[in-house]
Amino acid sequence: MDQTLTPLDEINAALEIDEMTEKEQEELMLDLGELIFKGTIIGVMEIMDEKTKNEFHKLIDRNATQDELAAFIEDNVPGANEIALETVMNLTDDILAVTA
């Protein structure tokens, strides 16, 4: 990956997002955001202790918003930001692998 470009720049170029309609761009960004969020959730669940997992499941059971879940993770899971970054990098690598 070119270190001068951000992952978003690389995804934009690989998927030719500039050539999409505004609606298509918005839908794609929402889909990518959801993939990143879900990938991050999976990653942090793997390192949570049982107490934290139980509290997290309670939030899910009460239909907490993504913002509430993200805040909980940030407050209770050391290294969550690194997991999110790793998720973004993996997604970027996957996109570049299939579009190259």
C-alpha positions in Angstrom: 0.0 0.0 0.0 1.3 3.5 -0.9 2.1 5.2 2.5 1.3 8.6 1.1 -2.3 7.8 0.6 -4.8 7.2 3.4 -6.8 3.9 3.4 -9.9 5.9 2.3 -7.9 7.4 -0.6 -6.8 4.0 -1.7 -10.4 2.6 -1.5 -11.7 5.7 -3.4 -9.2 5.1 -6.2 -9.6 1.3 -6.3 -13.4 1.4 -6.5 -13.5 4.6 -8.7 -15.8 6.2 -6.3 -15.6 9.6 -8.0 -17.3 8.0 -11.0 -20.3 6.9 -8.9 -23.4 9.0 -8.2 -23.7 10.8 -4.9 -26.3 8.2 -3.8 -24.1 5.3 -4.8 -21.1 6.9 -2.9 -23.3 7.4 0.2 -24.5 3.8 0.1 -21.0 2.4 -0.4 -19.6 4.5 2.5 -22.4 3.3 4.8 -21.7 -0.3 3.8 -18.0 0.2 4.4 -18.6 1.8 7.7 -20.8 -1.1 8.7 -18.2 -3.6 7.7 -15.5 -1.7 9.7 -17.8 -1.5 12.7 -18.7 -5.2 12.7 -15.1 -6.2 12.1 -14.0 -4.1 15.0 -16.8 -5.5 17.3 -15.6 -9.1 16.4 -12.0 -8.1 17.2 -12.7 -6.5 20.5 -15.0 -9.3 21.6 -12.1 -11.7 21.2 -10.1 -9.8 23.8 -12.8 -8.8 26.3 -12.8 -10.5 29.7 -16.1 -12.3 30.7 -17.3 -9.4 32.9 -16.9 -6.9 30.0 -18.5 -9.3 27.5 -21.5 -9.7 29.8 -21.9 -5.9 30.1 -21.5 -5.6 26.4 -24.2 -8.2 25.7 -26.6 -6.3 28.0 -26.1 -3.2 25.8 -26.8 -5.3 22.7 -29.9 -6.8 24.3 -31.3 -3.4 25.0 -30.6 -2.3 21.4 -27.9 0.2 22.2 -26.9 2.5 19.4 -23.7 2.1 17.5 -22.5 5.2 19.3 -23.2 3.7 22.7 -21.5 0.5 21.8 -18.5 2.4 20.4 -18.3 4.5 23.6 -18.5 1.4 25.8 -15.7 -0.3 23.8 -13.5 2.8 24.0 -14.0 3.1 27.7 -13.6 -0.6 28.6 -11.4 -2.3 26.0 -7.7 -1.3 25.9 -6.4 -1.5 22.4 -9.8 -1.1 20.7 -8.5 1.8 18.5 -5.7 -0.4 17.3 -8.2 -3.2 16.5 -10.3 -0.7 14.5 -7.3 0.5 12.6 -6.3 -3.1 11.8 -9.9 -3.7 10.6 -9.6 -0.7 8.3 -6.3 -1.8 7.0 -7.5 -5.4 6.4 -10.5 -4.1 4.5 -8.4 -1.8 2.4 -6.0 -4.7 1.6 -9.0 -6.9 0.7 -10.5 -4.3 -1.6 -7.1 -3.6 -3.3 -6.5 -7.3 -3.8 -9.8 -7.9 -5.7 -9.6 -4.7 -7.7 -5.9 -4.8 -8.8 
